[in-house]
Amino acid sequence: MGAKVVLIEGHKMGGDCLNTGCVPSKSLLAAGKAAKIARASGKFGVNGAEPVINFAKANAHVQSVIATIAPHDSVERFEGLGCTVIQAHGKFSGPDTVEAGGKIIRARRFIIATGSRAAVPPIPGLAGVPHFTNETIFDNTVLPEHLIIIGGGPIGCEMAQAHRRLGARVTILDAGGILPKDDPEAVEVVRRRLTSEGVVLREKIKIARVEAGESGIAVVLSTPGGSEERVAGSHILVAAGRRPNVENIGLDEAGVKYSPRGITVDARLRTSNTKIFAAGDVAGGYQFTHLAGYHAGIIIRNILFWVPAKAQPAAMPWVTYTDPELAQVGLSEAEAKAKFGDTVRIVRAEFTGNDRAIAEGATDGFLKAVVAKNGKILGATIVGLNAGELILPWVLAITSGLKIGAMTAMIAPYPTLSEISKRAAGAYYTPTLFSDSTRFIVRNLLRFT
């Protein structure tokens, strides 16, 4: 757009999403899905023999996907766009200067997009034993014999299912319950699938310490009765949340307020130093790549066009890419009822009633939408096959302030999974369409035809 830009990256271009996050995790999940399809193919009349897993080749697939996407985020591409790229750690030396690679950069505006990293909890003994985080798990080329995952959030559940399908024994340990930010009814569908595939879920437990053992490691649990239980495994993956990268980038020198939860920003994503903006994980709040992209658009409008745009992501979707997937946008059922009481309506449709899902043999799950008294769509939860793709029309509806009638008016191609959205929306009108008053009107109208 004509601005002079310096891009500073102290590690790998593309950051966490490309190298250690979304891209490799979905690639490993795809490998696990291929194994699952092979095992389940017998019901379709195809040889359903147990697949032979080459975990090193599965990892090679992950690396191949990263390499394929990497040019889009490469130094060469950004230099081709006219940016100056400095591959060195950057640090503010003052309110309007950054030092990086032996250079001092002065600018009218700065954007901090340093992301986040895996948070490693202070569990006694954990620091003394080898363990994976999302930053190292995708470098592993040897199938773990028994992978113990500390943390049952999206990363923990996704990696549990991927490794289990590829042949590892897997145990998830969580102090609460898995996927705590999602709709409990939808989480139960995922929970049933994970356990049916052999993932051991140990929820609401307390970890006392981690120990090295003769054949690997052991996580020692404290039991309610005061005794201890050892969960032995070969490898540990720590998936216990993430921490914004606010250290060692000179925020104090720049006059930028921050905390361990991230940089403090206003609605325009400006920091306490109005020359400096923050985007993505480091700005606190939701930690999604698509939110960082949304932030970028807000900042561009502020910096380049002097438009006082504000971040107001009322329709922020998220997806956990287990099988079945779990997607959410807007208010959940519990949130809506807490905010509006019994005035909200919950409409739903089951995958068991979707012809395409039946044909695919994937009928686990449901869609439920939250609708205001005036018909406005407030939120949607989908758990089931391709839920991450099916959530988009609901994102559009909430973004555009649409009412449920807009969803029922659309024509959905048959047979597709997308029909489930129209069916759920149609359920909003079912009580009226089949009421006694409607029957009375129809009977009387028919007398004149």
C-alpha positions, 0 to 999 in steps of 0.5 A, a space after each residue: 500500500 506504499 508504506 515503508 516497512 521493516 519486518 523483524 523476526 528473531 526465530 523462524 519466519 511464519 512463527 508458531 502457526 506455520 512451524 509448531 502450531 496449526 499447520 503441523 498439528 493438522 497435518 499429523 491429525 490428517 495422518 491419524 485420520 488416514 489410519 482411522 479410515 483404513 481401520 473403519 473401511 470394513 463397514 463400507 465393503 473395503 478391506 478393513 485390515 489394521 494399517 501398518 504405521 510408519 511414524 517417521 513417514 507420518 512426520 515426513 508428511 508434517 514436514 512436507 506440509 510445512 515446507 510447502 506453505 513456508 514460501 508464503 511466509 518466507 524472507 524472499 516473499 516479503 522482500 519481494 513485496 518491498 519490506 526490509 526483513 531483519 532476521 534477528 531478535 528485536 528489542 525496544 531501546 526507547 519509546 520510538 526506537 528498536 534495536 535488531 541485528 546491530 541496527 537501530 530502527 526509528 519509526 512512526 508506528 510499531 506493531 508487536 506481534 510476538 505471539 505466545 509460547 507453551 506454558 510449562 507448569 511448575 510441577 515438581 520434577 518436570 524440569 528434570 525430565 525430557 518432555 515435549 511441548 508443541 514447539 518440539 513434538 513435531 520434530 519427533 520421528 519415533 512413535 511414543 510407546 505411551 504418551 502422557 499428555 498434561 493438559 486436556 485443552 484443544 492441543 492436548 485432545 488433538 495430539 492425543 487422538 492423532 498419536 492414538 490413531 497412529 499406534 501410541 498408548 495415550 493418557 490425558 491428565 487434567 486438573 479440571 475437565 477436557 475442553 473446559 471453554 466449550 459447551 459441556 454437551 458438545 464436549 461429551 461427544 468428543 469425550 466419548 469418541 476419545 475414550 472409545 478409541 482407547 485414549 485414557 482420560 484422567 480428569 479432575 486429578 492432582 499431579 504431585 510430581 514427575 519422576 524419571 523411571 527405568 523405562 521412561 517417566 512417571 507422573 505421580 498423582 495425589 489421590 483424595 485419600 492421601 495416597 499416591 498413584 504412579 502413571 508410567 509412560 515413555 514420553 510426556 507432552 505438556 499442553 497446559 496453556 500458553 503464555 504471551 511473549 512479553 519478556 526481553 523485548 524492551 516493553 519497559 523502555 518503550 513505555 508499554 504496560 503489560 502483565 503475564 497475561 499480555 500487553 494492555 491495549 485499547 479497542 483500537 489495539 494501541 498500547 499505553 504508548 500510542 505509537 505502538 500497537 499489539 496484535 495476536 496472542 501477545 495482546 491477550 484474549 483469544 489465542 487464534 491465528 485468525 484473530 491475529 489476522 483480524 487484528 492486523 486489519 484493524 491496525 492497518 486501518 488505524 495506521 495507514 488510513 487514520 480510521 479509528 477502527 476498533 476490534 469488536 469480534 462479537 463473532 469470533 469462531 474457534 474449532 477444536 480439530 478432533 474427530 468429531 470436530 467441535 466448533 463454536 461462535 457467539 454465545 454458548 447456551 449457558 452464556 446466553 441463558 446467563 445473560 438473557 434468561 429464559 427469553 432465548 430459544 435453543 434450536 438444534 438438529 442431530 447428525 443422525 437426521 442428516 442423510 449425508 452424515 448417514 451415508 458417510 457413517 459419521 452420525 455422531 454430533 449435533 448443531 444447536 443455535 441460540 436465538 434471541 426473543 426477536 429471532 436474532 442469532 446469538 450463537 451456535 455450537 456444532 460438534 460433528 463431521 466437518 464442524 469447522 467448515 459448517 460453522 461459517 454461515 453462523 459466523 456470517 449471520 452473527 457478524 451481519 446481525 441476521 435473524 434465524 429466518 435468513 438461515 431458513 430461507 437459504 437453499 442448501 444442496 442435497 445431500 450435504 452436511 450443510 443441510 443441518 444448519 437449515 434444519 436447525 434453523 427450521 426448528 425455530 418455526 416448528 412450534 408455530 407451523 404445527 400449532 392448533 392455530 395454524 391448523 385452524 387457519 389452514 382448514 378454513 383457507 382450504 374451504 375456499 380453494 
